[in-house]
Amino acid sequence: MKKTLSRLPRVVRLAVLSAVLLALCSKSSPLYAFNDWMDANIFFTMGRSMLGGRVLYRDVFDHKGPVLYLLYGLAGFVSGTDFRGVLVLEIIAMTSFLYTGLRTAELLAGRRLSVWWMALPAAGMAASRAFSHGGSAEELLLPFLAAALYGLVKCLTANRQMPLRTVALQGFLCGCALLLKYTVLGFYLAWVAVLAVLYLRRGWLWQLGRSCAAYLGGLALAALPWFAYFGARHALDAWWECYFYDNLFLYKGNGRSALTLAQHLWWAVRDDLPAVCLLAAFLLWTVLSERHGAALATLAMAAGLAFTSLMGGYLVYYGLVLAVFAPLGLAALPQKLPAKRGVCTALSVAGIAAAAAWCLLLSPNRALRGRTAESLPQLQFAEIIRQTPNATLLNYGTLDGGFYTAAGVLPPCRYFCVTNMPLQDQWQQQWDLLDAAAVDYVVALTGDLQNDYPIYHCVASQTYNGGEGEVTWYLYAKTK
């Protein structure tokens, strides 16, 4: 045991840490009967539909980025209709984030740090309110943001030009992040601005121009496959309308103002408090050690990230992106742990145990661990739906409740659920389907659907609490 832990590569040790903490905190874990979070199930349905031959945005509708749906679709290859594949995706994302964050902290500290210090930001992130259910777009964005932060810190600490291939790679990763969820745009704008200031102060004007071209080339390389995907399917207009136009002009939340941003920033601090405390420790360390450049660069990127991620509406998981700055706080911690025989291993085990205990006791999902399949309407209704060969299903009037995923059914229409985007077409298409009795089953949060559509009758109902309040789901079947 002692030799094994101390000799494992750092990335493997971080993967073990990630797996343990996510097993406790993410509803994608086998400790949870099913990840019933509506957002994760929308992502899963979109991804499964994409890999099943449907065209994103044109044939199935949601307003996140295509990279997110691709990742979820690939996760579906691992596990089919459960969330084991999503858990693998989360572990990979968290491991990458922690490893890159550790290397960034080491650059700032100017020394090698013990890998087990990463239990602090890891447990703080996984057990925070902002982590929410597990599998959010913000969680999957962290590796991309961490890679950008590492690249910038490496360039600043070395005080030399960033190699063009690295600039192009950063542009590519930026493109992937923006095509996962565009709200991190402010982070990347600040990143570019900080790098440009460094180049201008050093008089590297020619190199700045070449770097801009390389960065834009990387961005283009990330977007090119999606232009090909949508262009070959004559769906460029659908991509533009759903992901860009609707998000920018229809999905406005509760207003955009300085007061709104301040309120949302306060909520994000509350919901991701451990990460913010580590960031505050880092900023204090930069002041005390007179590293003003590092402080200003970090504040610029944090401000840019907050401006575009928190300005509109607010949901509890929006603040999770601030966790990208949490590993920076490790730069202010003591030097490498003692390397005496057995001491490092003992401290490593203690660190994992402490982080696991933190997640076990403080995760917002702790009350939902160990639920039985019988307690979840998704799994119970799926058993009924599967009794009908080639059954068709409609999730009526609300976000995706997870019934498509649990039953292994692809959506019957573009608006397979009703999102929070103010589009009347969503309702109209669902009404038209029910008027035509075009689906075999309907799941809904309303118990009187048969009053408007007599051909459907309720065959099952179940009340449960998925962590956001008690609701009752109803399953309707078409009369033969």
Summary of the structure (lengths in Angstrom):
residues: 480
radius of gyration: 23.7
end to end distance: 62.5
largest distance: 77.6
contacts: 1691
relative contact order: 0.14
helix: 65%
strand: 6%
